[in-house]
Amino acid sequence: MNKFIIPFSENTIFINGGFKSSLLSLINTSISLRFLSTSTVASTSVLSEDEQGFDLASHVIQEKDYLKKSPNGSLRILDLIDQGLLEPDGKLYNQLFNKCTQLGKINEGKMVHDHFMKSRFSHYLVVQNTALNMYAKCDCLDDARKVFDKMRVRDMVTWTAMITGYSQNDKAEEALALFPEMLRVGMKPNQFTFSSVLKAAGARTNEREGEQVHGYCLKYGYELNVYVGSALVEMYCRYERMKEAHFVFDQLVEKNEVSWNSLIAAHARKSEGDKALTLFQKMQRHDYKPTHFTYSSIFSACASTGSLEQGKWMHAHMVKSGLKLIAFIGNTLLDMYAKSGSFDDAIRVFDRLVKPDVVSWNSMLTAYAQHGLGVKTLEHFEKMIKTGIEPNAVTFLCVLTACSHGGLLEKGEYYFELMKKSNIEPDVSHYVTMVDLLGRAGQLDRAVNFIKQLPIEPTSAIWGALLGACRMHKNMELGAYAAERVFELDPYDSGPHILLYNIYASAGKWNEASKVRKFMKEIGVKKEPACSWVEIENSVHMFVANDKSHPLQDEINKKWAKISEKIKEIGYVPDTSHVLLYVDEQEREVKLQHHSEKLALAFALLKTPPGSAIRIKKNIRVCGDCHSAFKFASLVVEREIILRDTNRFHHFKHGSCSCGDYW
């Protein structure tokens, strides 16, 4: 019996089987054996033997039927081969492997591979490469490596496919180990090889490895290739070596969206919103269209700096460009609005998401928690559960944080137990939050016992949470104990030193306080200066305590002096206990007037229209005096003042704060 394939199109195969002489009478009869989902037969005409030169019936297999299962659990197309109705060739196996890769059908792919290895085409290098690529792209790296190791002959495509498989599946070490082997056997890498190796190098902390790969790019003349160049930019961005990243970028004659996005994302990660936005504008001038990834990076940059106006402008720009609000960019946009203090906008974005995922829900939970809406956070969590979304470790961290900030001790303990019952193992961040929850509630003894019973060794962050609670409740003895534990683990973090100093200073123990200062100086630890930011007309203005550098400093000081007088008239009394310096009472009050957030508020009042909300960001916890002053100021200026410190958002309105004075 003669069997062969008549190529019809890339998506269709005609299978022809010759008839025996006893069946010649059937020639010129309409015969059809078209494979359908029900294995039924439809009609198609067959040319006569005289016209065709052979005796055949015509079977048509469409692309959609390539991976159809047969009753015995195999694939129909493989059964046809086994039954002698279809003569395979390398191209057919190649098509089947590609189809399995495209659809992610790894089980079907393994059937095809087993069949291929028993065929006379098993030595075909091109098909072996396609099989290796299928395993690599379907996350079956062990199977891919078995194919690779059994190959008697390997070409550049083979090596590149294996390296790329490792690189794209977070196996950077394996990818980097394979690259020098490739060079040793005399194989010349191409642009795809280098792109994958550079991606692997960027995923590791050993910058020397990346530099060596860069050297090979130069050796083989690929440094100006757009794909290799973009991978180099991304690698140096991952190393946070922005000077080298910009140098490579500037050398590229041809750039693409990847190289632009890499730089923008890197500056966003470094909270350099202005640089990210400048690059975005430059990208457009060079006629490169921003992608979802571009906008996501810009939104992240705006979130880190609290640049709401710039974030809103970018949101409008994205809408105008026609890009849809898909899940991951919607989550970033939601996070930007939440972290910029525009809570209502965050809710609107969440409500417009077509299919919110667990990240979306977590972002919304974080927003509720950071804005001091503890009860709302718990309500949102219960709503999430009812929609069928499975909570994860981040979800419970958001809930516990909300309970801590809201003083919801019993609720926090309930959800901590619920997390464990849900088979979610608590990590350090959950333990820190539980210590914070107990400490804020004044349960210091219980917090200590909780730490002692932990299944892990307490970290500096855990002891630091206890130290913060001791500062809040003025427990000097326990605070000193917690501080010692922190210093044993991390003596170079300035935060715990400052907390201990504040505990001593608040108690008037100036000798002990001075010893803390002296110790900090001896080991080279410096206090991070307190500073505040306010965004006015798309420009971010920064202020530090006792700042005298601003061009409008005289006007700022006069403005706050007027506000200070007015709020004193309605009951504000400066709390000089927050001036932790050994000076007289009058000087303490003067010091209070020049805290960075007060200067930022005065400037905002000078530069923004009456009635508009004022948004300020501070790099440390707001002190009690400024918190009190802002409550009174919101009454006097008749505005909402939104202050974001390291703990939470404070919404000052009509003389009160959203935190309920619990922060």
PEMOQUI-V215605 format. One line per field, one symbol per residue. phi: phi as a letter, one per 40 degrees, with the letter a starting at -180 (. if undefined). psi: psi as a letter, one per 40 degrees, with the letter a starting at -180 (. if undefined). burial: + if it has 9 or more other ideal C-beta (glycine too) atoms within 8 Angstrom, else -. A space follows every 10 residues. Layout:
phi: ???
psi: ???
burial: ???
//
This chain:
phi: .cbabbcbac bbbcbbbccc dcbccccgcc babccbcbgc bbbacbcccc ccgacabbbb bcdcbdbccb dcgcbdcccc cccgcbccad cccccccccc cccgcccccc cccdcccccc bccccccccc cdccccccgb cccccccdcc ccbbbccdcc ccccdcccbf bcccccccdc cccccgcccb ccccdccccc cccbcccccc cccdccdccc gbcbcccccc ccdccccccg bcccccccdc cccbbbcccc cccccccccc fbcccccccc ccdcccgccc bdcccccccc cccccgcccc cccccccccc cgccccdccc cccdcccccc gccccccccd ccccadbccc cccccccdcc cgbcccdccc cccdcccgcc cbccdccccc ccccccgccc ccccccccdc ccgbccbdcc cdccccdccc cgcccccccd cccccbcdcc cccccccccc ccbfcccccc ccccccccca cbccdccccc dccccccgcc ccccccdccd cccgcbcccc abbacbfgbc bbbbdgcbcc dbdccccccc dccccccccb hcbdcccccc bcbccccccc cccbcccccc ccccccbbcd gccbbbbbcb cccccccccc cccccccfbc bbbbbccacb bcafgbbccg gba
psi: hhhihhhdid eihhhhhiii deedeeieih ihfhhidefi hiiiihiidd ddeihiihhh hideedfhii deeaiddddd ddeeehhiid dddddddddd ddefgddddd dddddddeie eeehdddddd ddddddeefg ddddddddde hdhiaddddd dddddddeff gddddddddd ddddeehhia dddddddddd deeiegdddd ddddddddde fedehddddd ddddddddef gddddddddd ehdhiidddd ddddddddde fgdddddddd dddddefhhi iddddddddd ddddefgddd dddddddddd eehigidddd ddddddddee egdddddddd dehdghaddd dddddddddd eegddddddd ddddddeehh iadddddddd dddddefgdd dddddddddd defhhiaddd dddddddddd eegddddddd ddeieihhid dddddddddd ddefgddddd dddddddddg eehddddddd ddddddeegd dddddddddd ddefhihhhh iiihhhfehh hiiihfheeh dfdddddddd ddddddddde ehhhgeeehf igiidddddd ddefiddddd ddddddeiii eiihhihiei hhiddddddd ddddddefih hhhhaedahh hhhfeiidef fg.
burial: --+-+----- -++++++++- ---+--+--- ++-++----- ---+-+--+- -+--++++++ +---++++-+ ---+++++++ +---++---+ -+++++++++ +---++-+++ +++-++--+- ++-++-++++ ++++++++-+ +-+++-++-- +--+++-+++ +++++++++- ++-+++-++- -++---+-++ ++++++++++ ++++----++ --++-++--+ -++-++++++ +++++++++- ++-+++-++- ++--++++++ ++++++++-- -++--++-++ --++---+-+ ++++++++++ ++++++++++ +++++-++-- --+-+-++++ ++++++++++ +++-+++-++ --+---++++ ++++++++++ ++++--++-+ +--+----+- +++-++++++ +++++++++- +++-++-+++ ---+-+-+-+ ++++++++++ --++--++-+ +--+---+++ ++++++++++ +-++++-+++ -++-+++--- --++-+++++ ++++++--++ --+--++-++ ----+----+ ++++++---+ +-+++-+--+ --+--++-++ +-++-+++-+ -+--++-++- ------+++- ++++++++++ ++++++---- ---+++++-- -+--++++++ +++++++-++ +++++--+++ +++---+++- --+
//
